Amino acid sequence: MVILPVYDDNPATRPALVTWGLMGVCVLTFLWQMGLGEDAGNEAVLSLGMIPAVLSGEAELAPSLYLIPGWATLFSSMFLHGGIMHLAGNMLFLWIFGNNVEDAMGHWRYLVFYLLCGVAAALAQMAPDPASEIPMIGASGAISGVLGAYLLLHPKANVRVFMWIVVIVRILNVPAVIVLGLWFAMQIFSGLGAPAGEAGIAFWAHAGGFVAGMALIPLFKYANVPLLQGAQS
């Protein structure tokens, strides 16, 4: 079974300038990666991706790969992606859910919120295996924080999802609390079931970012924006 959000019936009240900007930076960074070629592209991932062992001091990169301080990779890693589908999936989720979260807190607070969720996600991925030498890249940890915030802001909002079960394909309206709740549960179960360092997907980053988003949204939203809002009529 595949469940993929494609749209939400929850219009924002102002342009999502930061969300669009983040999407643009991710796309431009990916185009830059593609232009490097395979060898230089792999070196860029090692230099700018978050490597737990390097961040924890368990390992060191070759001197030629030290482009930025280790702590800075907590931020740079958010804008790298491993392929077109990796990028497209992340941008889809950010496009669907980011505008409403940005609407609830304003542009600059949303940017800080997004970056903090990305850092929390990277640390959550690092925690179970700080000696891992596998680079973590992608915006999904930060976007997971956006999902966590959206869940608390608009749990009853209708999310249109593409559902594929064997040969049955349908587009359904499903409450956000179900869509995002199922998504979060899948990250937890997948993280628990995957051998350390062998999953290929940063499930704990997703879970950590989601929890960070839920924890931070009460601090970052405008005071007059309520949590647990109902569906749009």
N, C-alpha and C positions, 0 to 999 in steps of 0.2 A: 504494500500500500504506500502511495506517495501522496502527501498533502503539501501543497505549495501555495502560500498567500500570493495573490496577484493584485489586490486593491482593497482599500478600506473606505467605507461610506462615512467618512469623518473629516469634512473639509476644515482646513486651518483658516485662521482669520488674517494672517499676514504672510508675505512671501517667506519661504524657508531658505533664506540666503546662505546661511552657514551649511545647511544640509546639502544644498546644490554645490557650494564651494568645496566641501569635503569630497563629494562625488567627483568633481572635476579634478581635484588633486590626485585622487586614487587612479582615475583614468589616465591622466598625464604621466603619472609615475609608472604605470604599467606599460604605456607606450615607450617610455624611456628604457624600461627593462628589456622590452622586446628589441629595441634598437641596439642593445649592447652585444647581442649574440650570446650563444650558450655559455661559453667559458666565462666571459666578463659578467654575464648575468648571474651565474652561480656565485662568483666572487662578491657581487653586490648583495646577494642574499646573506652570505656569511658576514659581510661587513656591517650591514644595516638591519639584519634580522636579529631578533632577541634570542640569544643562545644562553640557556640557563647556566651551563657550566662556566661560561665566560663571566656572566653577571655575578655569579656566586664565588668566583675566584678559583674554581676547581680546574679550569683549563685556560689556556691563552691562545689567541689567534696569532698567525704569522704577522710580523711587523707590518708587512705591506697591506694587510687587511684592516688595520686599525685606522679607519677613516674618522670615527667619532668616538667619544667616551662610551664605555659600556652602558652606563645608565641612560644615555640618549637613545639607545636602541629600543628602549621601552616605548618611545614615541615614533621613531622612524619605521619600526616594524609594522605599524598600523597601516602604512600606506603602500606596502609592497604586496604583491599577490603572485600566486604560483601558477596561474593559468587563466584563460579567458572565462571559464565556467566559475572558477573561484571568485573572480572579480564580479562577474554578472550576478551571481547569487547574492553576494554581499550588497551590491548596489541596489538590487531589487528590494531587499529588506529595508535598507536605509531610506529609499525613496518612499516606500509605503508608510513606514512608522516614524521617520525622523521629523517630518513637518509638524506633526501634532505635539511632539515633545519639545521641539524648538519653540513652538507657539506658546507653550506653557511657561517658559522661563526666559525667553528673549535670546537674542543672537549670541551675545558674548558669554552669558552664563551657560548657554547650551554648549558652546565650544569648549569651555573649561570642563563641563560635565562629561562631554564625550571623551576628552583626553584622559580624564581621571578614570573613567570606566575602562578605557583601553589599558591603562597602567595596571589597574586592579586585575583585569583579565590575564595579563601577562604574568603577574605575580602568582595568580591562582594556578596557571599552567606550570609554573616553575616549582611550586611548593612540593608536589609529590616526588619530583625527581630533579633536584637542583644540580645534579652532575650530568644531566642530559646534554649532549652536544648537537642536538637537532635544532636548527633554527626555527623559530616561530615567526610567521609573517601573516599579514592579513588584517582587515578591518573588522573581522567578525566579533572579536572580543569587545571592542568599543560599541559596535552595533548591538551586541547582546545587552549592553547596558541600556541602550535606547529601548529595546524590547521590554526590559524589566520596568522601566519608567512608564512606558505606554500601558503596560498591564495594570499598574496602579492608577493611572490617570483615566483610562477608558476601557475598563474590563468588559463593558456591555456593547462596545462599538462593533458593528457588523464588519467582518473581514471576509471578503470573497476569496475562496480558496479553490484551487484546482485539485481535484481528487481523482486519483487513478488507482483502481483496484482490479488487477489482472487485465480485464478487457473493458471494464466499465469506467467511463470518463464523465465527470460532472463538474460543474461550477456551483458551489454552494455558498450561502451566507452563514457564517459561523461566528458566534461571539468571540471577541478577542481573548477573553479569559480561557476559553477552551483551546484556541489555536496556540496561544503562547504558553499556556500551561502544559500542553502536550509536547511542544517544542522543548521546553525546559526539562521535562521528565526524560525525553529522549537523550538529552545531553548527559544527564546524570547516569542513566542506565548504560549508555554507550561508554562513558568514561570509566565506569566500574568494570565493564566487561572487556575493555581493551587492555592488553599488556602494556606496561609502561614503555613509552617511547616508540610503540609500534602501530599506533592507530592511524597516523597520517592526518588526523583531524584533531584540532586542539579542543577537545570536549570540555576540559576543565577551565580553559579560558572562556569558553562560551558560558558555562555555569557561573564562573566567578564574575564575569562582566554583567550578567543578568542580575545577580544578587547585589552587586555594587550599584546598578541602576535603580533598583528598588530602594536601596538604603539612602541614596543621594537625592532622589527626586523630591522628597519633602523639604530638603534644604535649598534646592535650586529653583523650584517653581515659584511663580509669583504668588504672593500671599492670598490674592483673591481667586486663585485657581484651585478648585476643590479636587480632591482625590476621589476615585471610584465614581466617576461620572457615568451617567446613563447613555444609552444609544441615541444617536441623532435621529430626530423624527423626520 
